[in-house]
Amino acid sequence: MMEAHMADVINLKRFKKRSEREQSAKQADANRARFGRTKAERALDEHRKDRAGNLLDQHLLDQHKPDDGGAS
């Protein structure tokens, strides 16, 4: 004869909480990848950006500043 098997009972609150925790963990991983840089790494990037800007400014042909009023 065929025996009927019942499905496992699932607690929906636990399922929902587990799903939210997993989603939160994924978001935390994404945030760590996006914002998780050390102070030294941020300082190095800032230094490189400043240096690049200074090198570009040194190679300008026209040294007039906009606040000079156009007096030459």
N, CA, C and O atoms as a Maestro MAE file, in Angstrom:
{
 s_m_m2io_version
 :::
 2.0.0
}

f_m_ct {
 s_m_title
 :::
 protein
 m_atom[288] {
  # First column is atom index #
  i_m_mmod_type
  r_m_x_coord
  r_m_y_coord
  r_m_z_coord
  i_m_residue_number
  s_m_chain_name
  s_m_pdb_residue_name
  s_m_pdb_atom_name
  i_m_atomic_number
  :::
  1 25 0.817 -1.174 0.000 1 A "MET " " N  " 7
  2 3 0.000 0.000 0.000 1 A "MET " " CA " 6
  3 2 0.874 1.256 0.000 1 A "MET " " C  " 6
  4 15 2.042 1.205 0.384 1 A "MET " " O  " 8
  5 25 0.317 2.351 -0.421 2 A "MET " " N  " 7
  6 3 1.030 3.622 -0.482 2 A "MET " " CA " 6
  7 2 0.891 4.355 0.846 2 A "MET " " C  " 6
  8 15 -0.198 4.476 1.406 2 A "MET " " O  " 8
  9 25 1.999 4.826 1.316 3 A "GLU " " N  " 7
  10 3 1.971 5.602 2.548 3 A "GLU " " CA " 6
  11 2 2.059 7.079 2.199 3 A "GLU " " C  " 6
  12 15 2.855 7.488 1.354 3 A "GLU " " O  " 8
  13 25 1.250 7.850 2.845 4 A "ALA " " N  " 7
  14 3 1.254 9.292 2.608 4 A "ALA " " CA " 6
  15 2 2.276 9.945 3.530 4 A "ALA " " C  " 6
  16 15 2.276 9.701 4.737 4 A "ALA " " O  " 8
  17 25 3.148 10.776 2.961 5 A "HIS " " N  " 7
  18 3 4.148 11.496 3.751 5 A "HIS " " CA " 6
  19 2 3.728 12.950 3.837 5 A "HIS " " C  " 6
  20 15 3.335 13.563 2.845 5 A "HIS " " O  " 8
  21 25 3.818 13.482 5.028 6 A "MET " " N  " 7
  22 3 3.483 14.894 5.212 6 A "MET " " CA " 6
  23 2 4.726 15.735 4.956 6 A "MET " " C  " 6
  24 15 5.851 15.302 5.206 6 A "MET " " O  " 8
  25 25 4.511 16.898 4.472 7 A "ALA " " N  " 7
  26 3 5.619 17.817 4.225 7 A "ALA " " CA " 6
  27 2 6.128 18.367 5.553 7 A "ALA " " C  " 6
  28 15 5.410 18.381 6.552 7 A "ALA " " O  " 8
  29 25 7.377 18.819 5.544 8 A "ASP " " N  " 7
  30 3 7.937 19.424 6.750 8 A "ASP " " CA " 6
  31 2 7.226 20.740 7.042 8 A "ASP " " C  " 6
  32 15 6.900 21.509 6.138 8 A "ASP " " O  " 8
  33 25 7.001 20.969 8.304 9 A "VAL " " N  " 7
  34 3 6.369 22.215 8.722 9 A "VAL " " CA " 6
  35 2 7.431 23.299 8.748 9 A "VAL " " C  " 6
  36 15 8.523 23.102 9.281 9 A "VAL " " O  " 8
  37 25 7.106 24.432 8.176 10 A "ILE " " N  " 7
  38 3 8.041 25.546 8.089 10 A "ILE " " CA " 6
  39 2 7.493 26.704 8.905 10 A "ILE " " C  " 6
  40 15 6.352 27.128 8.721 10 A "ILE " " O  " 8
  41 25 8.317 27.207 9.804 11 A "ASN " " N  " 7
  42 3 7.941 28.377 10.575 11 A "ASN " " CA " 6
  43 2 8.232 29.599 9.702 11 A "ASN " " C  " 6
  44 15 9.392 29.895 9.417 11 A "ASN " " O  " 8
  45 25 7.198 30.297 9.283 12 A "LEU " " N  " 7
  46 3 7.368 31.400 8.340 12 A "LEU " " CA " 6
  47 2 8.120 32.576 8.951 12 A "LEU " " C  " 6
  48 15 8.859 33.273 8.256 12 A "LEU " " O  " 8
  49 25 7.931 32.799 10.250 13 A "LYS " " N  " 7
  50 3 8.671 33.888 10.894 13 A "LYS " " CA " 6
  51 2 10.170 33.619 10.846 13 A "LYS " " C  " 6
  52 15 10.954 34.514 10.530 13 A "LYS " " O  " 8
  53 25 10.569 32.382 11.160 14 A "ARG " " N  " 7
  54 3 11.992 32.029 11.105 14 A "ARG " " CA " 6
  55 2 12.525 32.130 9.689 14 A "ARG " " C  " 6
  56 15 13.634 32.617 9.468 14 A "ARG " " O  " 8
  57 25 11.736 31.673 8.734 15 A "PHE " " N  " 7
  58 3 12.145 31.731 7.333 15 A "PHE " " CA " 6
  59 2 12.357 33.186 6.912 15 A "PHE " " C  " 6
  60 15 13.346 33.514 6.257 15 A "PHE " " O  " 8
  61 25 11.414 34.054 7.296 16 A "LYS " " N  " 7
  62 3 11.502 35.462 6.940 16 A "LYS " " CA " 6
  63 2 12.717 36.108 7.606 16 A "LYS " " C  " 6
  64 15 13.453 36.855 6.961 16 A "LYS " " O  " 8
  65 25 12.931 35.825 8.889 17 A "LYS " " N  " 7
  66 3 14.074 36.398 9.601 17 A "LYS " " CA " 6
  67 2 15.396 35.929 8.997 17 A "LYS " " C  " 6
  68 15 16.329 36.718 8.844 17 A "LYS " " O  " 8
  69 25 15.472 34.645 8.655 18 A "ARG " " N  " 7
  70 3 16.697 34.120 8.057 18 A "ARG " " CA " 6
  71 2 16.943 34.789 6.702 18 A "ARG " " C  " 6
  72 15 18.076 35.139 6.371 18 A "ARG " " O  " 8
  73 25 15.884 34.961 5.933 19 A "SER " " N  " 7
  74 3 16.014 35.612 4.631 19 A "SER " " CA " 6
  75 2 16.497 37.052 4.793 19 A "SER " " C  " 6
  76 15 17.349 37.514 4.034 19 A "SER " " O  " 8
  77 25 15.951 37.760 5.784 20 A "GLU " " N  " 7
  78 3 16.371 39.146 6.018 20 A "GLU " " CA " 6
  79 2 17.825 39.203 6.479 20 A "GLU " " C  " 6
  80 15 18.558 40.106 6.076 20 A "GLU " " O  " 8
  81 25 18.256 38.261 7.315 21 A "ARG " " N  " 7
  82 3 19.653 38.229 7.760 21 A "ARG " " CA " 6
  83 2 20.590 37.987 6.587 21 A "ARG " " C  " 6
  84 15 21.642 38.618 6.488 21 A "ARG " " O  " 8
  85 25 20.213 37.079 5.704 22 A "GLU " " N  " 7
  86 3 21.048 36.798 4.537 22 A "GLU " " CA " 6
  87 2 21.145 38.015 3.635 22 A "GLU " " C  " 6
  88 15 22.217 38.323 3.113 22 A "GLU " " O  " 8
  89 25 20.024 38.712 3.449 23 A "GLN " " N  " 7
  90 3 20.017 39.917 2.623 23 A "GLN " " CA " 6
  91 2 20.878 40.999 3.270 23 A "GLN " " C  " 6
  92 15 21.625 41.701 2.588 23 A "GLN " " O  " 8
  93 25 20.769 41.124 4.579 24 A "SER " " N  " 7
  94 3 21.566 42.106 5.306 24 A "SER " " CA " 6
  95 2 23.057 41.786 5.196 24 A "SER " " C  " 6
  96 15 23.880 42.692 5.063 24 A "SER " " O  " 8
  97 25 23.402 40.512 5.251 25 A "ALA " " N  " 7
  98 3 24.797 40.106 5.120 25 A "ALA " " CA " 6
  99 2 25.330 40.430 3.728 25 A "ALA " " C  " 6
  100 15 26.477 40.856 3.591 25 A "ALA " " O  " 8
  101 25 24.521 40.237 2.707 26 A "LYS " " N  " 7
  102 3 24.936 40.572 1.340 26 A "LYS " " CA " 6
  103 2 25.173 42.073 1.219 26 A "LYS " " C  " 6
  104 15 26.144 42.506 0.599 26 A "LYS " " O  " 8
  105 25 24.274 42.869 1.818 27 A "GLN " " N  " 7
  106 3 24.420 44.322 1.771 27 A "GLN " " CA " 6
  107 2 25.676 44.750 2.519 27 A "GLN " " C  " 6
  108 15 26.394 45.644 2.071 27 A "GLN " " O  " 8
  109 25 25.941 44.117 3.651 28 A "ALA " " N  " 7
  110 3 27.139 44.444 4.432 28 A "ALA " " CA " 6
  111 2 28.400 44.126 3.635 28 A "ALA " " C  " 6
  112 15 29.356 44.902 3.664 28 A "ALA " " O  " 8
  113 25 28.418 43.005 2.929 29 A "ASP " " N  " 7
  114 3 29.574 42.661 2.093 29 A "ASP " " CA " 6
  115 2 29.787 43.704 1.005 29 A "ASP " " C  " 6
  116 15 30.917 44.107 0.728 29 A "ASP " " O  " 8
  117 25 28.686 44.136 0.391 30 A "ALA " " N  " 7
  118 3 28.789 45.148 -0.662 30 A "ALA " " CA " 6
  119 2 29.320 46.463 -0.086 30 A "ALA " " C  " 6
  120 15 30.147 47.128 -0.710 30 A "ALA " " O  " 8
  121 25 28.846 46.834 1.100 31 A "ASN " " N  " 7
  122 3 29.312 48.071 1.724 31 A "ASN " " CA " 6
  123 2 30.781 47.977 2.108 31 A "ASN " " C  " 6
  124 15 31.522 48.949 1.957 31 A "ASN " " O  " 8
  125 25 31.209 46.825 2.600 32 A "ARG " " N  " 7
  126 3 32.624 46.662 2.956 32 A "ARG " " CA " 6
  127 2 33.493 46.804 1.713 32 A "ARG " " C  " 6
  128 15 34.565 47.408 1.766 32 A "ARG " " O  " 8
  129 25 33.038 46.253 0.605 33 A "ALA " " N  " 7
  130 3 33.823 46.360 -0.633 33 A "ALA " " CA " 6
  131 2 33.847 47.802 -1.129 33 A "ALA " " C  " 6
  132 15 34.848 48.253 -1.686 33 A "ALA " " O  " 8
  133 25 32.756 48.520 -0.930 34 A "ARG " " N  " 7
  134 3 32.654 49.872 -1.452 34 A "ARG " " CA " 6
  135 2 33.353 50.902 -0.560 34 A "ARG " " C  " 6
  136 15 34.062 51.779 -1.052 34 A "ARG " " O  " 8
  137 25 33.147 50.785 0.757 35 A "PHE " " N  " 7
  138 3 33.646 51.805 1.663 35 A "PHE " " CA " 6
  139 2 34.791 51.336 2.549 35 A "PHE " " C  " 6
  140 15 35.365 52.144 3.279 35 A "PHE " " O  " 8
  141 25 35.132 50.078 2.508 36 A "GLY " " N  " 7
  142 3 36.102 49.531 3.443 36 A "GLY " " CA " 6
  143 2 37.541 49.759 3.041 36 A "GLY " " C  " 6
  144 15 38.254 48.812 2.711 36 A "GLY " " O  " 8
  145 25 37.972 50.997 3.065 37 A "ARG " " N  " 7
  146 3 39.366 51.306 2.752 37 A "ARG " " CA " 6
  147 2 40.023 51.871 3.998 37 A "ARG " " C  " 6
  148 15 39.376 52.528 4.813 37 A "ARG " " O  " 8
  149 25 41.298 51.614 4.135 38 A "THR " " N  " 7
  150 3 42.014 52.109 5.292 38 A "THR " " CA " 6
  151 2 42.295 53.601 5.129 38 A "THR " " C  " 6
  152 15 42.200 54.159 4.036 38 A "THR " " O  " 8
  153 25 42.643 54.222 6.248 39 A "LYS " " N  " 7
  154 3 42.967 55.643 6.218 39 A "LYS " " CA " 6
  155 2 44.180 55.900 5.327 39 A "LYS " " C  " 6
  156 15 44.235 56.912 4.628 39 A "LYS " " O  " 8
  157 25 45.139 54.997 5.350 40 A "ALA " " N  " 7
  158 3 46.340 55.145 4.517 40 A "ALA " " CA " 6
  159 2 45.974 55.088 3.030 40 A "ALA " " C  " 6
  160 15 46.519 55.850 2.231 40 A "ALA " " O  " 8
  161 25 45.066 54.203 2.657 41 A "GLU " " N  " 7
  162 3 44.654 54.112 1.253 41 A "GLU " " CA " 6
  163 2 43.942 55.383 0.805 41 A "GLU " " C  " 6
  164 15 44.167 55.872 -0.302 41 A "GLU " " O  " 8
  165 25 43.078 55.916 1.676 42 A "ARG " " N  " 7
  166 3 42.386 57.167 1.335 42 A "ARG " " CA " 6
  167 2 43.383 58.321 1.227 42 A "ARG " " C  " 6
  168 15 43.271 59.157 0.331 42 A "ARG " " O  " 8
  169 25 44.353 58.367 2.135 43 A "ALA " " N  " 7
  170 3 45.359 59.440 2.100 43 A "ALA " " CA " 6
  171 2 46.213 59.338 0.844 43 A "ALA " " C  " 6
  172 15 46.536 60.356 0.232 43 A "ALA " " O  " 8
  173 25 46.582 58.124 0.454 44 A "LEU " " N  " 7
  174 3 47.384 57.933 -0.755 44 A "LEU " " CA " 6
  175 2 46.609 58.385 -1.993 44 A "LEU " " C  " 6
  176 15 47.175 59.042 -2.866 44 A "LEU " " O  " 8
  177 25 45.333 58.044 -2.079 45 A "ASP " " N  " 7
  178 3 44.520 58.489 -3.215 45 A "ASP " " CA " 6
  179 2 44.404 60.010 -3.245 45 A "ASP " " C  " 6
  180 15 44.475 60.621 -4.311 45 A "ASP " " O  " 8
  181 25 44.224 60.625 -2.066 46 A "GLU " " N  " 7
  182 3 44.127 62.078 -1.996 46 A "GLU " " CA " 6
  183 2 45.447 62.721 -2.432 46 A "GLU " " C  " 6
  184 15 45.445 63.721 -3.150 46 A "GLU " " O  " 8
  185 25 46.565 62.148 -2.000 47 A "HIS " " N  " 7
  186 3 47.884 62.659 -2.392 47 A "HIS " " CA " 6
  187 2 48.078 62.560 -3.905 47 A "HIS " " C  " 6
  188 15 48.549 63.505 -4.538 47 A "HIS " " O  " 8
  189 25 47.718 61.432 -4.471 48 A "ARG " " N  " 7
  190 3 47.859 61.246 -5.924 48 A "ARG " " CA " 6
  191 2 46.997 62.251 -6.687 48 A "ARG " " C  " 6
  192 15 47.426 62.807 -7.698 48 A "ARG " " O  " 8
  193 25 45.776 62.480 -6.192 49 A "LYS " " N  " 7
  194 3 44.876 63.430 -6.851 49 A "LYS " " CA " 6
  195 2 45.448 64.841 -6.785 49 A "LYS " " C  " 6
  196 15 45.429 65.566 -7.780 49 A "LYS " " O  " 8
  197 25 45.958 65.238 -5.613 50 A "ASP " " N  " 7
  198 3 46.556 66.568 -5.466 50 A "ASP " " CA " 6
  199 2 47.778 66.720 -6.355 50 A "ASP " " C  " 6
  200 15 47.959 67.757 -6.994 50 A "ASP " " O  " 8
  201 25 48.613 65.699 -6.400 51 A "ARG " " N  " 7
  202 3 49.827 65.754 -7.218 51 A "ARG " " CA " 6
  203 2 49.482 65.878 -8.701 51 A "ARG " " C  " 6
  204 15 50.107 66.652 -9.427 51 A "ARG " " O  " 8
  205 25 48.503 65.124 -9.139 52 A "ALA " " N  " 7
  206 3 48.096 65.197 -10.546 52 A "ALA " " CA " 6
  207 2 47.565 66.594 -10.866 52 A "ALA " " C  " 6
  208 15 47.859 67.142 -11.928 52 A "ALA " " O  " 8
  209 25 46.791 67.164 -9.959 53 A "GLY " " N  " 7
  210 3 46.277 68.518 -10.169 53 A "GLY " " CA " 6
  211 2 47.390 69.544 -10.208 53 A "GLY " " C  " 6
  212 15 47.372 70.454 -11.038 53 A "GLY " " O  " 8
  213 25 48.356 69.406 -9.320 54 A "ASN " " N  " 7
  214 3 49.495 70.340 -9.305 54 A "ASN " " CA " 6
  215 2 50.333 70.221 -10.565 54 A "ASN " " C  " 6
  216 15 50.751 71.237 -11.122 54 A "ASN " " O  " 8
  217 25 50.586 69.010 -11.024 55 A "LEU " " N  " 7
  218 3 51.362 68.828 -12.253 55 A "LEU " " CA " 6
  219 2 50.638 69.421 -13.453 55 A "LEU " " C  " 6
  220 15 51.265 70.004 -14.338 55 A "LEU " " O  " 8
  221 25 49.335 69.275 -13.482 56 A "LEU " " N  " 7
  222 3 48.552 69.851 -14.575 56 A "LEU " " CA " 6
  223 2 48.607 71.372 -14.520 56 A "LEU " " C  " 6
  224 15 48.745 72.026 -15.554 56 A "LEU " " O  " 8
  225 25 48.502 71.938 -13.323 57 A "ASP " " N  " 7
  226 3 48.561 73.391 -13.176 57 A "ASP " " CA " 6
  227 2 49.929 73.937 -13.584 57 A "ASP " " C  " 6
  228 15 50.009 75.047 -14.109 57 A "ASP " " O  " 8
  229 25 50.988 73.196 -13.358 58 A "GLN " " N  " 7
  230 3 52.334 73.644 -13.713 58 A "GLN " " CA " 6
  231 2 52.528 73.712 -15.220 58 A "GLN " " C  " 6
  232 15 53.403 74.435 -15.696 58 A "GLN " " O  " 8
  233 25 51.748 72.991 -15.956 59 A "HIS " " N  " 7
  234 3 51.918 72.946 -17.406 59 A "HIS " " CA " 6
  235 2 50.959 73.871 -18.147 59 A "HIS " " C  " 6
  236 15 50.855 73.805 -19.372 59 A "HIS " " O  " 8
  237 25 50.264 74.724 -17.420 60 A "LEU " " N  " 7
  238 3 49.390 75.691 -18.078 60 A "LEU " " CA " 6
  239 2 50.226 76.733 -18.802 60 A "LEU " " C  " 6
  240 15 51.237 77.196 -18.275 60 A "LEU " " O  " 8
  241 25 49.812 77.104 -20.002 61 A "LEU " " N  " 7
  242 3 50.532 78.118 -20.761 61 A "LEU " " CA " 6
  243 2 50.113 79.510 -20.328 61 A "LEU " " C  " 6
  244 15 50.948 80.410 -20.238 61 A "LEU " " O  " 8
  245 25 48.844 79.695 -20.061 62 A "ASP " " N  " 7
  246 3 48.315 80.990 -19.672 62 A "ASP " " CA " 6
  247 2 48.114 80.983 -18.162 62 A "ASP " " C  " 6
  248 15 47.298 80.220 -17.643 62 A "ASP " " O  " 8
  249 25 48.859 81.836 -17.455 63 A "GLN " " N  " 7
  250 3 48.814 81.835 -15.997 63 A "GLN " " CA " 6
  251 2 47.818 82.841 -15.432 63 A "GLN " " C  " 6
  252 15 47.845 83.103 -14.229 63 A "GLN " " O  " 8
  253 25 46.933 83.420 -16.260 64 A "HIS " " N  " 7
  254 3 45.954 84.391 -15.764 64 A "HIS " " CA " 6
  255 2 44.924 83.700 -14.911 64 A "HIS " " C  " 6
  256 15 44.421 82.628 -15.247 64 A "HIS " " O  " 8
  257 25 44.619 84.337 -13.801 65 A "LYS " " N  " 7
  258 3 43.589 83.805 -12.924 65 A "LYS " " CA " 6
  259 2 42.277 84.522 -13.221 65 A "LYS " " C  " 6
  260 15 42.297 85.693 -13.599 65 A "LYS " " O  " 8
  261 25 41.151 83.859 -13.063 66 A "PRO " " N  " 7
  262 3 39.866 84.490 -13.382 66 A "PRO " " CA " 6
  263 2 39.563 85.700 -12.491 66 A "PRO " " C  " 6
  264 15 38.814 86.578 -12.917 66 A "PRO " " O  " 8
  265 25 40.108 85.784 -11.281 67 A "ASP " " N  " 7
  266 3 39.809 86.880 -10.384 67 A "ASP " " CA " 6
  267 2 40.742 88.091 -10.584 67 A "ASP " " C  " 6
  268 15 40.676 89.047 -9.812 67 A "ASP " " O  " 8
  269 25 41.610 88.059 -11.617 68 A "ASP " " N  " 7
  270 3 42.511 89.187 -11.897 68 A "ASP " " CA " 6
  271 2 41.760 90.394 -12.439 68 A "ASP " " C  " 6
  272 15 42.276 91.510 -12.376 68 A "ASP " " O  " 8
  273 25 40.602 90.210 -12.949 69 A "GLY " " N  " 7
  274 3 39.841 91.314 -13.529 69 A "GLY " " CA " 6
  275 2 40.253 91.609 -14.957 69 A "GLY " " C  " 6
  276 15 39.813 92.613 -15.517 69 A "GLY " " O  " 8
  277 25 41.071 90.785 -15.560 70 A "GLY " " N  " 7
  278 3 41.463 90.971 -16.939 70 A "GLY " " CA " 6
  279 2 42.572 91.990 -17.135 70 A "GLY " " C  " 6
  280 15 42.910 92.304 -18.277 70 A "GLY " " O  " 8
  281 25 43.147 92.513 -16.070 71 A "ALA " " N  " 7
  282 3 44.241 93.505 -16.192 71 A "ALA " " CA " 6
  283 2 45.539 92.785 -16.513 71 A "ALA " " C  " 6
  284 15 45.961 91.886 -15.786 71 A "ALA " " O  " 8
  285 25 46.173 93.193 -17.621 72 A "SER " " N  " 7
  286 3 47.444 92.580 -18.012 72 A "SER " " CA " 6
  287 2 48.522 93.623 -18.089 72 A "SER " " C  " 6
  288 15 49.669 93.304 -18.404 72 A "SER " " O  " 8
  :::
 }
 m_bond[287] {
  # First column is bond index #
  i_m_from
  i_m_to
  i_m_order
  :::
  1 1 2 1
  2 2 3 1
  3 3 4 2
  4 3 5 1
  5 5 6 1
  6 6 7 1
  7 7 8 2
  8 7 9 1
  9 9 10 1
  10 10 11 1
  11 11 12 2
  12 11 13 1
  13 13 14 1
  14 14 15 1
  15 15 16 2
  16 15 17 1
  17 17 18 1
  18 18 19 1
  19 19 20 2
  20 19 21 1
  21 21 22 1
  22 22 23 1
  23 23 24 2
  24 23 25 1
  25 25 26 1
  26 26 27 1
  27 27 28 2
  28 27 29 1
  29 29 30 1
  30 30 31 1
  31 31 32 2
  32 31 33 1
  33 33 34 1
  34 34 35 1
  35 35 36 2
  36 35 37 1
  37 37 38 1
  38 38 39 1
  39 39 40 2
  40 39 41 1
  41 41 42 1
  42 42 43 1
  43 43 44 2
  44 43 45 1
  45 45 46 1
  46 46 47 1
  47 47 48 2
  48 47 49 1
  49 49 50 1
  50 50 51 1
  51 51 52 2
  52 51 53 1
  53 53 54 1
  54 54 55 1
  55 55 56 2
  56 55 57 1
  57 57 58 1
  58 58 59 1
  59 59 60 2
  60 59 61 1
  61 61 62 1
  62 62 63 1
  63 63 64 2
  64 63 65 1
  65 65 66 1
  66 66 67 1
  67 67 68 2
  68 67 69 1
  69 69 70 1
  70 70 71 1
  71 71 72 2
  72 71 73 1
  73 73 74 1
  74 74 75 1
  75 75 76 2
  76 75 77 1
  77 77 78 1
  78 78 79 1
  79 79 80 2
  80 79 81 1
  81 81 82 1
  82 82 83 1
  83 83 84 2
  84 83 85 1
  85 85 86 1
  86 86 87 1
  87 87 88 2
  88 87 89 1
  89 89 90 1
  90 90 91 1
  91 91 92 2
  92 91 93 1
  93 93 94 1
  94 94 95 1
  95 95 96 2
  96 95 97 1
  97 97 98 1
  98 98 99 1
  99 99 100 2
  100 99 101 1
  101 101 102 1
  102 102 103 1
  103 103 104 2
  104 103 105 1
  105 105 106 1
  106 106 107 1
  107 107 108 2
  108 107 109 1
  109 109 110 1
  110 110 111 1
  111 111 112 2
  112 111 113 1
  113 113 114 1
  114 114 115 1
  115 115 116 2
  116 115 117 1
  117 117 118 1
  118 118 119 1
  119 119 120 2
  120 119 121 1
  121 121 122 1
  122 122 123 1
  123 123 124 2
  124 123 125 1
  125 125 126 1
  126 126 127 1
  127 127 128 2
  128 127 129 1
  129 129 130 1
  130 130 131 1
  131 131 132 2
  132 131 133 1
  133 133 134 1
  134 134 135 1
  135 135 136 2
  136 135 137 1
  137 137 138 1
  138 138 139 1
  139 139 140 2
  140 139 141 1
  141 141 142 1
  142 142 143 1
  143 143 144 2
  144 143 145 1
  145 145 146 1
  146 146 147 1
  147 147 148 2
  148 147 149 1
  149 149 150 1
  150 150 151 1
  151 151 152 2
  152 151 153 1
  153 153 154 1
  154 154 155 1
  155 155 156 2
  156 155 157 1
  157 157 158 1
  158 158 159 1
  159 159 160 2
  160 159 161 1
  161 161 162 1
  162 162 163 1
  163 163 164 2
  164 163 165 1
  165 165 166 1
  166 166 167 1
  167 167 168 2
  168 167 169 1
  169 169 170 1
  170 170 171 1
  171 171 172 2
  172 171 173 1
  173 173 174 1
  174 174 175 1
  175 175 176 2
  176 175 177 1
  177 177 178 1
  178 178 179 1
  179 179 180 2
  180 179 181 1
  181 181 182 1
  182 182 183 1
  183 183 184 2
  184 183 185 1
  185 185 186 1
  186 186 187 1
  187 187 188 2
  188 187 189 1
  189 189 190 1
  190 190 191 1
  191 191 192 2
  192 191 193 1
  193 193 194 1
  194 194 195 1
  195 195 196 2
  196 195 197 1
  197 197 198 1
  198 198 199 1
  199 199 200 2
  200 199 201 1
  201 201 202 1
  202 202 203 1
  203 203 204 2
  204 203 205 1
  205 205 206 1
  206 206 207 1
  207 207 208 2
  208 207 209 1
  209 209 210 1
  210 210 211 1
  211 211 212 2
  212 211 213 1
  213 213 214 1
  214 214 215 1
  215 215 216 2
  216 215 217 1
  217 217 218 1
  218 218 219 1
  219 219 220 2
  220 219 221 1
  221 221 222 1
  222 222 223 1
  223 223 224 2
  224 223 225 1
  225 225 226 1
  226 226 227 1
  227 227 228 2
  228 227 229 1
  229 229 230 1
  230 230 231 1
  231 231 232 2
  232 231 233 1
  233 233 234 1
  234 234 235 1
  235 235 236 2
  236 235 237 1
  237 237 238 1
  238 238 239 1
  239 239 240 2
  240 239 241 1
  241 241 242 1
  242 242 243 1
  243 243 244 2
  244 243 245 1
  245 245 246 1
  246 246 247 1
  247 247 248 2
  248 247 249 1
  249 249 250 1
  250 250 251 1
  251 251 252 2
  252 251 253 1
  253 253 254 1
  254 254 255 1
  255 255 256 2
  256 255 257 1
  257 257 258 1
  258 258 259 1
  259 259 260 2
  260 259 261 1
  261 261 262 1
  262 262 263 1
  263 263 264 2
  264 263 265 1
  265 265 266 1
  266 266 267 1
  267 267 268 2
  268 267 269 1
  269 269 270 1
  270 270 271 1
  271 271 272 2
  272 271 273 1
  273 273 274 1
  274 274 275 1
  275 275 276 2
  276 275 277 1
  277 277 278 1
  278 278 279 1
  279 279 280 2
  280 279 281 1
  281 281 282 1
  282 282 283 1
  283 283 284 2
  284 283 285 1
  285 285 286 1
  286 286 287 1
  287 287 288 2
  :::
 }
}
